[in-house]
Structures are given as structure tokens and as C-alpha cells.
Amino acid sequence: MDWTNTDLTQESQREERRTESVQFRMIEHIKAEARHEILFDDDGKGEAADIVGISLDSLTLPKLITVDLYHCKYSSAPEPGARIGDMYEVCGQAQRSVLWMHNKDRRTDLFAHLLKREALRIESGRATRLEVGTRDRLIEIRDLSRTCRIAIRVFIVQPGLSKIQAADHQLAVLGVTEKFLQETYQVPLQVYCS
């Protein structure tokens, strides 16, 4: 991915939506794809992921809700490289995030979690977490999640990882993460890097 005008060492866009952050750049990229009804900034303590994208297979009679969990991590240096430290935390976050799929009740909890985090933000007079979509539509999706199938996809966003310079130890950590997600929950993994 092209990270021009992005400070690779700055992860969060924060409430002020810092345009040079990794998270802001990723949100802009996802928005340009225009495939999510809901795009949610869940960054912060207790997050499901830094960015959550939600799409349905049909606007009128949905049978499948797809949830994309994007885990962003800053680079420990201003340039991409072969640093193993840039991989550990984000891979761990990716592995933990699929626990929302542990059982059917937990799946609805994911949407309740997002709604609660949005309510807390708004009640304190701060900016919305919604980048695309509305709270009312998120409530509808929460209710639909009780009867629709749910599919989760996990994305690791680490611009400190260089595709060209990726070291075997970095690829091994990614491989373990991919294997865990695939074999345990049949969840695909995609990686955004430099």
C-alpha cells in the first residue's frame, strides 16, 4: 500500500482525526473501496479492532453479515524494515479478535459492544466513532445478527513491514497467525504493509 504523507510511527487518528496517522490513511483507503455500510473507529482500550467494517449481502433480505476487523499498528521506525517487534503485538491482536466468533451469542455481543462504545463517546460530548453509516443502521444490523450468518475477516495493517525486505522471522509470525485464524475459526487473514 502507498503510505505517502503518512507518519508510519503514528498509529491512531484519535478523535481529531490526524490525517498523517496510519489509522486515518487506512480508513481513507477502506472508504474508497465503498463496500461497507458501517465503518467504525473502535480504537482504544477494550477495542474489538482499530477499525471495524460491516457489510451485508443484501439490503432487503440479508442472510450474511460480513465483519472486517482491521488491526493497525505503528512502525517502530520511520521507514519500513524487517523488524520482528513490529509484528508481535498486531499479530496477537488479530488472534484475540476472533473470540467474537466463539459462540452465537457472542456474535451479537460484537454489535452491542460497538453501540455501547458509540453511546459513551456521544454522551460525553465527543466526536462520533462512525466513519460511514448511522447508529440506527448499526442497531438494525445488531438485530439482524441474531438470525443472519456472520463471517469475519481479519486484516493486519503494519506499514513498518516491508514486502520486499520481509524477513523469515516476520513471515513466520504472520504464518502462525494465519494458521490459527484459518484452522480454529476458518477466518481469512490479509496484510497491508509497505
C-alpha positions as CSV (number, residue, x, y, z in Angstrom):
1,M,0.0,0.0,0.0
2,D,1.1,3.5,-0.7
3,W,1.8,5.3,2.7
4,T,2.8,8.7,1.2
5,N,2.1,11.6,3.6
6,T,1.7,9.1,6.5
7,D,3.8,9.1,9.6
8,L,4.4,5.4,10.0
9,T,5.3,5.9,13.7
10,Q,1.9,7.4,14.4
11,E,-0.8,4.8,14.8
12,S,-4.1,6.3,16.0
13,Q,-6.1,9.0,14.2
14,R,-7.6,10.0,17.6
15,E,-10.8,12.0,17.9
16,E,-9.2,14.9,16.0
17,R,-8.7,12.6,13.0
18,R,-5.0,13.1,12.5
19,T,-4.5,12.9,8.7
20,E,-0.9,11.7,8.9
21,S,-1.7,8.6,11.1
22,V,-1.7,5.0,9.9
23,Q,-5.3,4.6,11.1
24,F,-6.6,7.7,9.2
25,R,-4.8,6.5,6.0
26,M,-6.3,3.1,6.3
27,I,-9.8,4.5,6.9
28,E,-9.5,6.6,3.8
29,H,-8.4,3.6,1.8
30,I,-11.4,1.5,3.1
31,K,-13.8,4.3,2.3
32,A,-12.6,4.5,-1.2
33,E,-13.5,0.8,-1.7
34,A,-17.1,1.7,-0.8
35,R,-18.0,-1.8,0.4
36,H,-19.1,-1.2,4.0
37,E,-22.5,0.0,5.3
38,I,-20.8,0.7,8.6
39,L,-17.2,1.8,9.1
40,F,-16.4,2.3,12.8
41,D,-13.4,3.7,14.6
42,D,-13.2,1.3,17.6
43,D,-9.6,2.4,18.6
44,G,-8.9,2.4,22.3
45,K,-8.8,0.3,25.4
46,G,-11.3,-2.6,25.0
47,E,-11.5,-2.4,21.2
48,A,-12.7,-5.2,19.0
49,A,-10.3,-3.8,16.4
50,D,-8.9,-0.4,15.5
51,I,-11.4,-0.2,12.5
52,V,-14.5,-2.3,12.1
53,G,-16.2,-2.6,8.7
54,I,-19.6,-4.2,8.3
55,S,-21.4,-5.2,5.1
56,L,-24.5,-7.2,4.3
57,D,-25.1,-9.4,1.3
58,S,-28.5,-7.8,0.6
59,L,-30.1,-4.5,1.7
60,T,-33.6,-6.0,1.7
61,L,-33.2,-9.7,2.7
62,P,-29.8,-10.2,4.2
63,K,-28.6,-13.7,5.0
64,L,-24.9,-12.9,5.6
65,I,-23.2,-10.1,7.6
66,T,-19.5,-9.7,6.9
67,V,-17.4,-8.1,9.6
68,D,-13.9,-6.9,8.7
69,L,-11.6,-6.3,11.7
70,Y,-8.6,-4.1,10.9
71,H,-5.8,-4.1,13.4
72,C,-3.4,-1.2,12.8
73,K,0.0,-0.9,14.4
74,Y,2.6,1.9,14.1
75,S,6.1,1.2,12.9
76,S,8.9,1.4,15.5
77,A,10.9,3.3,12.9
78,P,10.1,5.9,10.3
79,E,11.0,3.6,7.4
80,P,9.7,0.0,6.7
81,G,12.0,-2.8,7.5
82,A,12.4,-6.4,8.8
83,R,11.8,-5.7,12.5
84,I,10.2,-8.6,14.4
85,G,9.0,-6.3,17.1
86,D,6.6,-4.6,14.7
87,M,4.8,-7.9,14.3
88,Y,4.2,-9.4,17.7
89,E,1.5,-7.1,19.2
90,V,-0.5,-6.7,16.0
91,C,-0.5,-10.5,15.4
92,G,-1.7,-11.1,18.9
93,Q,-4.5,-8.6,18.5
94,A,-5.5,-10.4,15.3
95,Q,-5.6,-13.7,17.0
96,R,-7.6,-12.4,20.0
97,S,-10.2,-10.6,17.9
98,V,-11.8,-13.8,16.5
99,L,-13.1,-14.6,20.0
100,W,-16.2,-12.7,19.0
101,M,-17.0,-15.8,16.9
102,H,-16.6,-18.3,19.8
103,N,-20.4,-18.8,20.0
104,K,-23.6,-17.5,18.5
105,D,-24.5,-15.2,21.5
106,R,-21.0,-13.7,21.4
107,R,-21.6,-12.6,17.7
108,T,-24.5,-10.3,18.7
109,D,-22.3,-9.0,21.5
110,L,-19.9,-7.6,18.9
111,F,-22.6,-5.2,17.6
112,A,-23.7,-4.4,21.2
113,H,-20.1,-3.6,22.0
114,L,-19.9,-1.1,19.1
115,L,-23.2,0.5,20.0
116,K,-22.1,0.9,23.7
117,R,-18.8,2.5,22.7
118,E,-20.6,4.9,20.4
119,A,-23.1,5.9,23.1
120,L,-20.3,6.5,25.6
121,R,-18.5,8.7,23.1
122,I,-21.6,10.8,22.2
123,E,-22.9,11.1,25.8
124,S,-19.6,12.7,26.8
125,G,-20.0,15.3,24.0
126,R,-17.2,13.9,21.9
127,A,-17.0,13.1,18.1
128,T,-18.8,10.0,16.7
129,R,-16.9,6.8,16.1
130,L,-18.9,6.2,12.9
131,E,-16.9,7.0,9.7
132,V,-19.6,5.5,7.4
133,G,-23.2,4.7,8.3
134,T,-25.5,5.6,11.2
135,R,-26.2,4.4,14.7
136,D,-29.8,3.4,13.7
137,R,-28.4,1.2,10.9
138,L,-26.0,-0.4,13.4
139,I,-28.9,-1.2,15.7
140,E,-30.7,-2.9,12.7
141,I,-27.6,-4.9,12.0
142,R,-27.3,-5.9,15.6
143,D,-30.9,-7.2,15.5
144,L,-30.2,-9.0,12.1
145,S,-27.2,-10.7,13.6
146,R,-29.5,-12.9,15.7
147,T,-30.7,-14.6,12.5
148,C,-28.1,-14.0,9.9
149,R,-24.9,-15.9,9.4
150,I,-21.8,-13.9,10.4
151,A,-18.4,-14.0,8.6
152,I,-15.3,-12.4,10.0
153,R,-12.3,-11.4,8.1
154,V,-9.1,-10.1,9.8
155,F,-6.7,-7.6,8.4
156,I,-3.3,-6.7,9.8
157,V,-2.2,-3.1,9.0
158,Q,1.5,-2.7,9.6
159,P,3.3,-0.2,7.3
160,G,6.6,-1.0,9.2
161,L,6.6,-4.3,7.4
162,S,8.3,-4.1,4.1
163,K,7.0,-6.5,1.5
164,I,10.4,-6.5,-0.3
165,Q,12.5,-6.7,2.9
166,A,10.3,-9.1,4.9
167,A,12.5,-11.4,7.0
168,D,11.8,-15.1,7.6
169,H,11.1,-14.4,11.3
170,Q,8.4,-11.8,10.4
171,L,6.8,-14.2,7.9
172,A,6.9,-17.0,10.5
173,V,4.9,-14.9,13.0
174,L,2.4,-14.0,10.2
175,G,2.2,-17.6,9.2
176,V,1.4,-18.8,12.8
177,T,-1.3,-16.1,13.0
178,E,-2.8,-17.1,9.6
179,K,-2.8,-20.8,10.6
180,F,-4.5,-20.1,13.9
181,L,-7.3,-18.0,12.3
182,Q,-7.9,-20.5,9.5
183,E,-7.7,-23.7,11.4
184,T,-9.6,-22.5,14.5
185,Y,-12.3,-20.3,13.1
186,Q,-11.9,-20.5,9.3
187,V,-11.2,-16.8,9.3
188,P,-9.1,-15.4,6.4
189,L,-6.2,-13.1,7.1
190,Q,-4.9,-10.3,4.8
191,V,-2.0,-8.0,5.5
192,Y,-1.4,-4.3,4.5
193,C,2.2,-3.4,4.5
194,S,4.8,-1.2,2.7
